[in-house]
């Protein structure tokens, strides 16, 4: 049968290496999926696929080995999963019976977050769902991941937007017993942001990355996490064939609303400057071409900043270019 590749991929079906076969991509925002949907996924895999499911690197499911002719039928079966996106999260899907309306902005991944992990500074799934509500459905190729702390278990530094949880340590000197557990831990494991002077802990605000390790190590509760949630945002990391690189720091001590609005503002930037001659273009390449300053001006426009927010004045993106940095030769 003849197919329109653009329509198929926007409907969240993958073009595979086997002629006549496709794979359905199932979104799992924040990495959490109600188990009642497992039956739907199993039904599609057993009846229309090969009985297997692939868990993707972005925490979604792919159901492989599906004949293209079954797409309309499968779109009706997957409807309960889409209804959860619409009803529970609040995304706008006009025709639920036609399956996913977009797949460009990839599944928003998240580490387990502070629902489970003692290191995490925030509820990563809640943040991922909040972002999903604002950006899905969208055809632009954007990758976003939320990680609870600077340990970065979700590999946020490989994303277009990596959102890292921060906390501002709260020091109660009256409770401190001068054990220096927080200072020693920060020196060994983090950034040496803490020192001990005149029987008190001193925090270097420039070196502190807001990880919260000091609060975890304090045996008497003299050092605690702030009740206010903050975020560091790293941008334009990527893998792939062209100049792979880690994401670089863009903002720190940002509040949730600021982070979400920056991501929302990125889509008009993409729409204005994307190379329309390409099938798709990662936003990082657009920033490389247009310039960081223009990107920053557009994505920060109209945002009400919290007082603690800091934004990078400039960014020198790293990475490597195959033809420039990798000079290979036969070993002697």
C-alpha angles and dihedrals in degrees: 000000000000116000137189104233093201093053093045095051093045087054088060096256120131126226103233135196092254115082113242094014130105139174127227118227114215116200118226105182111209091002093278123117126172106247092231087077092061088080091056092049091047091050093053093045094048099040102035106016134042097278095265136102128204119217104216128219087252093058095254130117127248119198106202138198098040122153113237091232091068096057096100091048093047092048089061092048094050091054096103090060091051091046088059089054090051102039104031099034101025103234117152114245111168102190109031094177091063095063128233112000095206143009104179097099099060127230108290105241127207139181117237091274129196093318084083114356120081091207095056118101098200147015100277095186091054090052092047091051091048090054092044089056091056102041108030128122098037133137098209115106104245127151120204131177134179122211126184099224142357090281082084099204091171092056093241089171089071093058138087085239122020115185114201123190118239135185130193106229113237112213121202104191092189090065096044116113095189093244090138092214090139093048094049093047093049090050094050102037110019137024106306089249092147128070133172118236129165091351093305135102114245121198122208103216092201093056098039113102095186096243096146095225090128091059091050093052099046108104096199104039095252089132116047139166118263117254088226115083120226134183139207115210122205118189146203101014116154149164121208136093101301118069102323112207147157119261115258129223113272105162137007133187089024121157121233096257091053092052093050094047092050090054091047091050090053093071096064087048090054092045091054100045108025118124100246092193089074126078087231137347127200113235090237091066090050090053090049091053100040098035136250094260094059091046091050094048093052100043094046094047115121096003121137103225125213114236095248096054120121123188128196111255090207137355128214102201115211131195126115138272115220096222094046109039107026109072105170127189138171113272114248 
